[in-house]
Amino acid sequence: MSAKPPVFATLGCRLNAYETEAMKDLAKQAGVEGAVVVNTCAVTAEAVRKARQEIRKLRRENPDARLIVTGCAAQTEPDTFAKMVEVDLVIGNAEKMQPQTWANMGPDFIGTTEKVQVDDIMSVTETAGHLIDGFGTRSRAYVQVQNGCDHRCTFCIIPYGRGNSRSVPAGVVVDQIKRLVDKGYNEVVLTGVDLTSWGADLPANPKLGDLVMRILKLVPDLPRLRISSIDSIEVDENLMQAIASEPRLMPHLHLSLQHGDDLILKRMKRRHLRDDAIRFAEEAKKLRPDMTFGADIIAGFPTETEAHFENSLKLVSDCDLTWLHVFPYSKREGTPAAKIPNQVNGNVIKARAARLREAGAAQVEKHLAQQIGQTHRILMENPHMGRTEQFTEVTFKTAQTEGAIVEARISGISGDQLTA
C-alpha cells in the first residue's frame, strides 16, 4: 500500500493559508503520513464553532487518520480541542512552524508525543517567514513579512493567538520576492497580522514604507506590489511617498478602521479617531486619485447607540470606502469587550451590519459605473477573470493567459464585476 499524504484544511486569514503551505513542506520533509491537519482561526466565537464543525466532518471522512489541530483557536483554547474525541494532537502557532514538531510525527520517530503542545506565544521572538517562498495562484504570490500584534484592542483575541509583533528582515523579504519574480509572478502581496508595525523590532526600527521603497528599488522587474490590511494611523512618510510616486505600488489599501465614532473607538482601544481616518483617506486620494479603499468595520460593539452607528455609516462615504468587510460584533470570551455592560441586542447588530453592507454595495456600484470606458491593466487570475490595479474583478468573453497583465477597455458591468 502506498503512503497516504497528509490532508490540510485551512480556516481564516491569508496568513493561515500561507502557513499551511509551510506546514505541507515540513510534513513532507518529515515523511508524515495518514494525517489530517486543521489550521484554525479564532477571530470570532463563530470561527471557533466552525473549526469544531470542520474537525467533526474531517474525522467522519477520515476515520483512521491522526487528526491534528493547530492555528489561532488551538493556541488560545487548547483544552477545548484536546477534549474533543475526534482530536489526537493539538499544536500551537509557534510549534506548527518548527521542523522538530513534524519530525516527531514522522515514521522514524520513537517515543510518545504529548497530546497538547502549546507553549507561551508571547515568548516567541522570531517569524517563520523564511520557510516558504510565498504562495498563491499562478498570478499572485503572498509574502509574509510580519506576524503578531503589540496592540490590545478590547474586542480582539488575535494577539493571544499570534503573540507580539515580529518582523521578517528586509533582506530576507527582498530575496524571496526576487525568487518569485524569477518564477514568473507578476504581483506580490505583503501580508502580516499588523503590517504597519513591521520593523519596530528590527535594528534601526525601519518602517513599512522603507520596506516598500526597498523592494521596488531592488526588484525592478516586479510589475506589481500590493499591500494587504494596514492601520492608517501608523502609516509613515515613506509609504505616503511610495503611494505618490510609485505606479508599481497598487492603488488599493485595506484599512483597519473598525468604527466611525470617537467614543466607540476609544472603548475599542483603537489609536485613531474618526477625523484621522478621513484625513488619511483624503491625503492618499490626493496623492493617488485612482486609489480605492477597503475597510473592516464592526457593527454593534457594546454600548453602540444608533447615533454612534450612524457615524460608522457616514464614514463609508466620508472616507469613500469601496470594499467593506462588515463584522457583526460577537462576544469573545477572554477579551475586555466581553465584560462591558450594555451589550447590543443580537437582532439590532444584525440589522446594523445589513445597513453597512447596503452602504458598501452602493459604493461598489458607484465605483463600477466610474470605470466604464476606461482602460485598465488587468492581472488575469484565470482565463476569463482578472483584477484591475484597484482590485476590481473584470470578466472576459475571450480567454486570456492566466497570470498575464492584460490592457483592456471596460465595456460594461455584470453584477459586481466589470466586463471587458
C-alpha positions in Angstrom: 0.0 0.0 0.0 1.3 3.5 -0.9 1.7 6.0 1.9 -1.2 8.5 2.2 -0.1 12.1 2.2 -1.5 14.4 4.9 -4.7 16.3 4.2 -4.7 20.0 5.2 -7.7 22.2 5.9 -7.3 26.0 6.4 -9.8 28.3 8.1 -9.4 32.1 8.5 -6.9 34.6 7.1 -4.4 34.7 4.3 -1.6 34.3 6.8 -3.1 31.0 7.9 -3.2 29.9 4.3 0.5 30.9 3.9 1.4 28.9 7.0 -0.5 25.9 5.7 1.8 25.9 2.7 4.9 25.9 5.0 3.4 23.1 7.1 2.9 21.0 4.0 6.6 21.3 3.2 7.6 20.5 6.8 5.3 17.4 6.9 6.6 16.2 3.5 10.3 16.6 4.7 9.5 14.6 7.9 7.7 11.9 5.9 4.4 12.4 7.8 1.7 10.0 6.5 -2.0 9.5 7.0 -2.7 12.7 9.0 -5.4 15.3 8.8 -4.3 18.8 9.9 -6.8 21.6 10.6 -5.3 25.1 10.8 -7.9 27.0 12.8 -9.0 30.7 13.2 -10.0 32.4 16.4 -11.1 35.8 15.2 -14.7 35.3 16.4 -16.6 32.8 18.5 -18.3 31.8 15.2 -14.8 31.0 13.8 -14.1 28.6 16.7 -17.5 26.9 16.2 -16.7 26.4 12.5 -13.4 24.9 13.4 -15.1 22.3 15.7 -17.6 21.6 12.9 -14.8 21.1 10.4 -12.9 18.8 12.7 -16.0 16.5 13.2 -16.6 16.4 9.4 -13.0 15.5 8.7 -13.0 12.8 11.3 -16.1 11.2 9.7 -14.4 11.4 6.3 -11.0 10.1 7.6 -11.8 7.7 10.5 -8.3 6.1 10.7 -6.2 9.3 10.3 -4.3 11.0 13.0 -6.2 14.3 13.4 -4.0 17.3 14.3 -5.4 20.7 15.3 -3.3 23.9 15.1 -3.7 27.6 14.4 -5.1 30.5 16.5 -8.0 28.7 18.1 -5.7 25.9 19.1 -3.3 28.4 20.6 -6.0 30.4 22.6 -8.2 27.4 23.6 -6.0 24.2 23.5 -8.2 22.5 26.1 -11.4 23.0 24.0 -9.8 20.9 21.2 -7.9 18.4 23.4 -11.3 17.4 25.0 -12.8 16.6 21.5 -12.8 12.8 21.0 -12.0 13.4 17.3 -8.7 15.1 18.0 -5.4 13.3 18.5 -3.0 16.2 18.8 -3.1 20.0 19.5 -0.1 22.1 18.5 0.4 25.8 18.9 1.1 28.5 16.4 4.8 28.6 17.1 5.1 24.8 17.3 3.4 24.3 13.9 6.4 26.1 12.2 9.1 24.0 13.9 10.7 21.1 11.9 11.1 19.1 15.1 7.3 19.1 15.7 6.7 17.4 12.3 9.8 15.1 12.7 8.1 13.8 15.9 5.1 12.7 13.8 7.3 11.0 11.1 7.5 7.2 10.7 11.1 7.2 12.2 10.1 8.8 15.5 10.3 6.5 18.5 8.7 7.7 21.7 5.5 9.3 22.9 4.0 12.6 21.8 2.1 14.8 24.3 -1.5 15.4 23.1 -1.2 19.2 23.8 2.0 21.0 22.5 1.2 24.7 23.0 3.7 27.0 24.6 3.5 30.7 25.6 3.2 32.5 22.2 4.3 35.8 23.9 7.8 34.4 24.4 8.3 33.9 20.6 10.6 36.4 19.2 11.0 35.4 15.5 8.8 34.9 12.5 8.9 31.8 10.3 8.9 34.0 7.2 11.9 32.2 5.7 10.0 28.8 5.5 8.3 29.4 2.2 8.8 31.5 -0.9 5.3 32.9 -0.9 2.2 31.1 -2.1 -0.7 31.9 -4.3 -2.2 31.2 -7.7 -0.4 31.4 -11.0 -1.0 35.2 -11.0 -0.3 36.4 -7.4 2.0 35.5 -4.6 1.7 36.3 -0.9 4.8 37.0 1.2 4.6 37.1 5.0 6.7 40.0 6.3 5.3 40.2 9.8 3.5 38.2 12.5 1.8 39.0 15.8 0.5 42.3 17.3 1.6 44.6 20.1 -1.8 46.4 20.4 -4.6 45.2 22.6 -7.9 46.3 21.1 -10.6 45.3 23.5 -12.6 43.1 21.1 -9.6 41.2 19.7 -8.2 37.8 20.8 -5.6 37.6 18.0 -2.5 38.8 20.0 -3.1 35.8 22.3 -3.1 33.5 19.3 -0.3 35.2 17.4 2.0 36.7 20.1 3.7 40.0 20.0 4.8 41.7 16.7 7.9 40.4 15.0 9.2 41.2 11.6 11.0 39.4 8.8 14.2 41.3 7.9 14.1 43.3 4.7 16.9 41.4 3.1 15.0 38.1 3.5 11.9 39.7 2.1 13.7 41.1 -1.0 15.4 37.8 -1.7 12.1 36.0 -1.5 10.4 38.4 -3.9 13.4 38.2 -6.4 12.9 34.4 -6.5 9.1 34.8 -7.0 9.7 37.2 -9.9 12.2 34.8 -11.4 9.4 32.1 -11.2 7.2 34.4 -13.3 4.9 36.1 -10.7 3.6 39.5 -11.8 2.2 40.5 -8.5 3.3 40.1 -4.9 1.2 40.9 -1.8 2.8 41.7 1.5 0.9 40.1 4.4 1.0 40.2 8.2 -1.2 40.4 11.3 -0.3 44.1 11.9 1.5 45.1 8.8 2.2 48.7 9.6 4.1 47.7 12.8 6.8 46.0 10.5 10.3 46.9 11.5 9.7 48.1 15.1 11.7 45.1 16.4 14.5 45.3 13.8 17.8 47.2 14.2 17.3 50.9 13.4 13.5 50.5 13.6 12.7 50.8 9.9 9.1 51.4 8.8 6.8 49.7 6.3 7.4 52.5 3.8 11.2 51.8 3.9 10.5 48.1 3.1 8.2 49.1 0.2 10.7 51.5 -1.3 13.5 49.0 -0.9 11.5 46.2 -2.6 10.6 48.5 -5.5 14.2 49.7 -5.9 15.9 46.3 -5.6 13.4 44.2 -7.6 12.9 46.4 -10.7 11.4 43.6 -12.6 8.4 43.2 -10.2 5.4 44.7 -12.1 3.0 45.0 -9.2 3.4 45.2 -5.4 0.3 45.2 -3.2 -0.1 45.8 0.5 -2.8 43.9 2.5 -4.6 45.4 5.5 -2.9 48.4 7.2 -3.6 50.6 10.2 -3.8 54.1 8.7 -2.6 55.9 11.9 0.8 54.0 11.7 1.4 54.9 8.0 4.8 56.6 7.7 6.2 59.3 5.4 8.0 56.8 3.0 4.8 54.9 2.5 3.0 58.1 1.6 5.9 58.9 -0.7 5.6 55.5 -2.4 1.8 56.0 -2.8 2.5 59.3 -4.5 5.5 58.3 -6.7 5.5 54.6 -7.4 3.0 53.3 -10.0 4.1 49.7 -9.3 2.6 50.0 -5.8 -1.1 49.2 -6.3 -3.7 51.9 -5.7 -5.8 49.8 -3.3 -5.4 49.8 0.5 -7.5 47.8 3.0 -7.9 49.9 6.2 -8.4 48.6 9.7 -10.9 51.2 10.8 -13.3 49.2 12.9 -15.7 52.1 13.7 -16.6 55.7 12.8 -17.4 57.1 16.3 -14.8 58.5 18.6 -16.2 57.3 21.8 -16.6 53.7 20.5 -13.1 53.9 19.0 -11.8 54.8 22.5 -13.7 51.9 24.1 -12.2 49.6 21.4 -8.8 51.0 22.4 -8.1 52.0 18.9 -5.3 54.5 18.4 -7.0 56.7 15.8 -10.1 59.0 15.8 -12.7 59.4 13.1 -11.0 62.6 11.7 -7.7 60.7 11.5 -9.2 58.1 9.2 -10.9 60.8 7.0 -7.7 62.8 6.8 -5.7 59.8 5.7 -8.2 58.8 3.0 -8.3 62.3 1.6 -4.5 62.6 1.6 -4.0 59.2 -0.1 -6.6 60.1 -2.8 -4.9 63.5 -3.4 -1.5 61.7 -3.9 -3.1 58.9 -6.0 -6.5 59.9 -7.5 -7.2 56.3 -8.6 -6.8 55.0 -5.0 -9.6 52.7 -3.7 -10.1 51.6 -0.1 -11.4 48.5 1.6 -12.1 48.6 5.3 -13.0 46.5 8.3 -16.0 47.8 10.3 -17.6 46.2 13.3 -21.4 46.7 13.8 -22.9 46.5 17.3 -19.9 46.9 19.6 -21.0 47.0 23.3 -22.7 50.4 24.2 -23.1 51.4 20.5 -26.2 53.6 20.2 -28.0 54.5 17.0 -26.1 57.8 16.9 -22.7 56.0 17.2 -23.7 53.6 14.5 -24.8 56.5 12.2 -21.2 57.8 12.4 -19.9 54.4 11.1 -22.4 54.5 8.3 -21.4 58.1 7.4 -17.7 57.0 7.5 -18.3 54.8 4.4 -18.9 57.9 2.2 -16.7 60.3 4.2 -13.7 58.0 3.5 -15.0 56.9 0.1 -14.7 53.3 1.1 -15.5 50.7 -1.6 -14.8 47.2 -0.5 -16.3 46.7 3.0 -15.6 43.8 5.4 -18.5 44.1 7.8 -18.3 42.2 11.1 -21.3 41.8 13.3 -19.9 42.1 16.8 -19.7 38.8 18.7 -18.8 38.4 22.3 -15.3 36.8 22.5 -14.6 35.3 26.0 -11.2 36.4 27.2 -11.4 39.9 25.8 -12.1 43.1 27.8 -15.1 44.0 25.5 -16.9 40.8 26.6 -17.1 42.3 30.1 -18.5 45.6 29.0 -22.1 46.1 30.3 -24.7 47.2 27.7 -24.1 44.5 25.1 -26.1 45.3 22.0 -29.1 43.1 21.2 -28.3 40.5 18.5 -31.1 41.5 16.2 -30.0 45.1 16.3 -26.4 44.0 15.5 -27.7 42.0 12.5 -29.8 44.9 11.2 -26.9 47.4 11.6 -24.5 45.0 9.8 -27.0 44.7 6.9 -27.3 48.5 6.6 -23.5 48.8 6.5 -23.4 46.1 3.8 -26.0 48.0 1.8 -23.9 51.2 2.0 -20.9 49.1 0.8 -22.9 47.7 -2.1 -23.9 51.3 -3.2 -20.2 52.3 -3.1 -19.2 49.3 -5.2 -22.0 50.2 -7.7 -20.7 53.8 -7.9 -17.1 52.6 -8.4 -18.1 50.2 -11.2 -20.0 52.9 -13.0 -17.0 55.2 -13.0 -14.8 52.6 -14.7 -16.9 52.2 -17.9 -15.0 53.4 -20.9 -11.7 53.4 -19.0 -8.7 51.3 -20.0 -7.3 49.2 -17.2 -4.2 46.9 -16.7 -5.8 43.7 -15.5 -3.9 40.8 -13.9 -5.6 37.5 -15.1 -6.5 35.1 -12.2 -7.9 32.6 -14.6 -8.6 32.6 -18.4 -11.8 34.6 -18.1 -11.4 36.8 -14.9 -8.7 39.2 -13.7 -8.4 42.2 -11.4 -7.6 45.8 -12.0 -4.9 47.6 -10.0 -7.8 48.7 -7.7 -8.6 45.0 -7.1 -11.9 45.2 -9.1 -12.9 41.9 -10.9 -13.1 42.1 -14.7 -14.6 39.2 -16.8 -13.6 38.5 -20.4 -15.5 36.6 -23.0 -12.3 35.7 -24.8 -9.8 33.5 -22.9 -6.7 35.3 -21.8 -3.3 33.9 -20.5 -3.5 33.2 -16.7 -1.0 35.3 -14.8 -0.5 37.8 -17.6 -1.2 41.5 -17.2 -3.7 42.5 -20.0 -4.6 46.0 -21.1 -8.3 46.3 -21.8 -11.1 48.8 -22.1 -14.1 48.4 -19.7 -17.3 47.9 -21.7 -19.9 47.2 -19.0 -21.0 45.8 -15.7 -22.2 42.3 -14.7 -23.4 42.0 -11.1 -20.4 43.3 -9.0 -17.9 42.7 -11.8 -16.7 44.7 -14.8 -16.8 43.3 -18.3 -14.1 43.9 -21.0 
